[in-house]
Amino acid sequence: LREMKRHAKPNEKLFPSMSRENFFSGFRNLPLKEMLKSADPDGISVVHGWDMEVYIGVMERIENWFQWSDLHWSIPKAELIQRTKEWNTALSQYCDDKGLSGMEREQVVQVHTASALARCSNPACGEFEVKVKGFAKCSRCKQVAYCSRECQTKHWKVSHKNRCVPVNA
């Protein structure tokens, strides 16, 4: 889906004969947790802990929908900031539409709020950026970012070297 969406023209429907409702209904039947795990084999994404019904419900409320991922190092800064705003606005709309209030709403918002600040790609590290795009990306694949050279070296030895594919490969 990500590849299809990436190559689509602006406002082009991926499945033109399928309604938006039917598309998202089918999306609910996909093994999303498994798909997320394949996109994040080190398990560092906070999305793993999200409720998939909320996740899809938020996507449904975004005009030009996208799948949120906090592993967003390859997304340009301006687009990332825009996507974060869109996601969080849609999350608020989801809560309104579901009639969530009080502690229940607060909990859903706390767990599912998108942040433009990324976590270090080294799963042994828990550091988050303090400024958007503040970590250095892997110079080879540009798909991961690290808080320090030490974290990059450690992750390289443990697993990244087996997955790192040069940008122009």
C-alpha positions as CSV (number, residue, x, y, z in Angstrom):
1,L,0.0,0.0,0.0
2,R,2.8,2.4,0.9
3,E,4.4,1.9,-2.5
4,M,1.1,2.3,-4.3
5,K,0.3,5.5,-2.4
6,R,3.9,6.8,-3.1
7,H,3.5,6.4,-6.8
8,A,-0.1,7.7,-7.0
9,K,-0.9,11.2,-8.4
10,P,-2.2,13.7,-5.9
11,N,-5.9,12.9,-5.0
12,E,-5.7,9.7,-7.1
13,K,-7.7,6.8,-5.5
14,L,-5.7,3.7,-5.1
15,F,-8.8,1.5,-5.6
16,P,-11.0,3.7,-7.7
17,S,-14.0,1.3,-7.7
18,M,-13.9,0.9,-3.9
19,S,-15.6,3.4,-1.6
20,R,-13.5,4.9,1.2
21,E,-15.7,3.0,3.7
22,N,-15.2,-0.3,2.0
23,F,-11.5,0.3,1.8
24,F,-11.1,0.9,5.5
25,S,-13.4,-1.9,6.3
26,G,-11.1,-4.2,4.4
27,F,-8.1,-2.6,6.1
28,R,-9.5,-3.7,9.4
29,N,-9.2,-7.3,8.3
30,L,-5.5,-7.0,7.6
31,P,-2.9,-8.3,10.0
32,L,-1.8,-4.8,10.9
33,K,0.2,-5.7,14.0
34,E,2.3,-8.2,11.9
35,M,2.7,-5.6,9.2
36,L,4.0,-3.1,11.7
37,K,6.4,-5.7,13.1
38,S,7.8,-6.3,9.6
39,A,8.3,-2.5,9.1
40,D,10.0,-2.3,12.6
41,P,11.8,-5.5,13.3
42,D,13.6,-4.0,16.3
43,G,10.3,-3.1,17.9
44,I,11.1,0.5,18.8
45,S,7.9,2.1,17.5
46,V,5.3,3.3,20.0
47,V,2.7,2.3,17.4
48,H,3.1,-1.4,18.5
49,G,1.2,-0.4,21.7
50,W,-1.6,1.4,19.9
51,D,-5.2,0.0,19.5
52,M,-5.6,-0.8,15.8
53,E,-9.2,0.2,15.9
54,V,-8.2,3.7,17.0
55,Y,-5.3,3.7,14.5
56,I,-7.6,2.9,11.5
57,G,-10.3,5.2,12.9
58,V,-7.9,8.1,12.8
59,M,-6.7,7.2,9.3
60,E,-10.3,7.3,8.1
61,R,-10.7,10.9,9.2
62,I,-7.7,12.2,7.2
63,E,-8.6,13.5,3.8
64,N,-5.4,12.3,2.0
65,W,-4.9,9.5,4.5
66,F,-1.5,8.0,5.4
67,Q,-0.3,5.4,7.9
68,W,1.3,7.1,10.8
69,S,4.7,5.8,11.9
70,D,6.9,7.3,14.5
71,L,9.8,5.8,12.5
72,H,9.7,8.8,10.2
73,W,13.3,9.6,9.5
74,S,12.9,9.5,5.7
75,I,10.0,12.1,5.7
76,P,11.0,15.7,5.0
77,K,10.7,18.0,8.0
78,A,7.9,20.2,6.6
79,E,5.8,17.2,5.6
80,L,6.4,15.5,8.9
81,I,5.2,18.5,10.8
82,Q,2.1,18.8,8.6
83,R,1.3,15.0,9.0
84,T,1.7,15.3,12.8
85,K,-0.9,18.1,12.8
86,E,-3.2,16.2,10.5
87,W,-3.0,13.0,12.6
88,N,-3.6,14.8,15.9
89,T,-6.6,16.8,14.5
90,A,-8.0,13.5,13.1
91,L,-7.4,11.8,16.5
92,S,-9.4,14.6,18.2
93,Q,-12.2,14.1,15.6
94,Y,-12.2,10.4,16.2
95,C,-12.6,11.0,20.0
96,D,-15.5,13.4,19.3
97,D,-17.2,11.0,16.9
98,K,-16.9,8.2,19.4
99,G,-18.2,10.4,22.2
100,L,-15.1,9.9,24.3
101,S,-14.8,12.2,27.2
102,G,-13.0,12.5,30.5
103,M,-10.4,10.0,31.5
104,E,-11.3,7.7,28.6
105,R,-10.6,10.4,26.0
106,E,-7.5,11.6,27.9
107,Q,-6.1,8.0,27.8
108,V,-6.8,7.5,24.1
109,V,-5.3,10.9,23.2
110,Q,-2.2,10.2,25.5
111,V,-1.5,6.8,23.8
112,H,-2.3,7.7,20.2
113,T,-0.9,11.3,19.8
114,A,1.6,11.6,17.0
115,S,4.9,13.3,17.7
116,A,7.4,14.8,15.2
117,L,10.1,13.9,17.6
118,A,11.7,10.5,16.8
119,R,13.2,7.9,19.1
120,C,16.8,6.8,18.6
121,S,16.9,3.7,16.2
122,N,19.1,1.8,18.6
123,P,16.6,-0.4,20.5
124,A,18.9,-0.5,23.5
125,C,18.5,3.3,23.8
126,G,15.4,5.2,24.8
127,E,16.5,8.7,23.8
128,F,14.1,11.0,21.9
129,E,14.9,14.0,19.8
130,V,14.6,17.3,21.5
131,K,14.2,19.1,18.2
132,V,12.6,17.8,15.0
133,K,15.1,16.0,12.8
134,G,17.7,16.5,15.5
135,F,19.3,13.0,15.1
136,A,21.8,12.0,12.4
137,K,20.5,9.6,9.8
138,C,22.4,6.5,8.7
139,S,24.5,7.9,5.8
140,R,24.0,4.7,3.8
141,C,20.2,3.9,3.9
142,K,18.8,7.2,5.4
143,Q,16.0,5.1,7.0
144,V,17.2,5.2,10.6
145,A,18.6,7.9,12.9
146,Y,20.7,7.9,16.0
147,C,21.2,10.1,19.0
148,S,25.0,9.5,19.0
149,R,27.7,7.8,17.0
150,E,28.0,5.3,19.9
151,C,24.3,4.2,19.4
152,Q,24.8,3.9,15.7
153,T,27.9,1.7,16.1
154,K,26.2,-0.6,18.6
155,H,23.1,-1.0,16.5
156,W,25.2,-1.6,13.4
157,K,26.9,-4.5,15.1
158,V,23.7,-6.0,16.5
159,S,21.4,-5.9,13.5
160,H,21.4,-2.8,11.3
161,K,24.2,-4.0,9.0
162,N,22.0,-6.9,8.0
163,R,19.2,-4.7,6.9
164,C,20.9,-1.5,5.7
165,V,20.4,-1.1,2.0
166,P,22.0,1.9,0.3
167,V,19.6,4.6,-0.9
168,N,20.5,4.0,-4.6
169,A,20.6,0.2,-4.5
